[in-house]
Amino acid sequence: MEKKKFEAMLVLLVPQVIHLIVKNYPYDEITAAKEFYNSKVYSFLEQEDTKLWHLSALTLFNMFDEEKQTGIVTFPEEA
């Protein structure tokens, strides 16, 4: 995927994940964004070759939630 298309995908996807974090955690948007940007899930998402960018925001949120609860990131079968 071209770098510009990949970056555009992240620009669309990341705010959706942050919105889900705000809905499910006692965080404001700034805190939610910091938490997500500092997560292992986001570090994997930034790497185009992991193909996490094709997952839904809900799936990425679930991965983030699992990481917060257990410290482990599990890749779904479709990843």
C-alpha positions, 0 to 999 in steps of 0.5 A: 500500500502506498505510504499516503494511503496507509497514513490516510487509513490511520487518520480515519481509524485512530479517532474511531478507536479513541472514541471507543476508549472514551466510551468504555474507560473513564478517560477524556479524549486527550488521555484516551489518545495518549493511552492508545498512542502508547499502547503495543496495539498502536505500535503494531498498527503503525507497522503497515506489514502487520496488516492491522490497519484493515481491522475494524475500530471495534476489533482494535479497541478489543485488542487495546482493552485486552492489552490494558487488562492482561498486558498481552496483545492477541492478534485476531485470526483475520489479522 
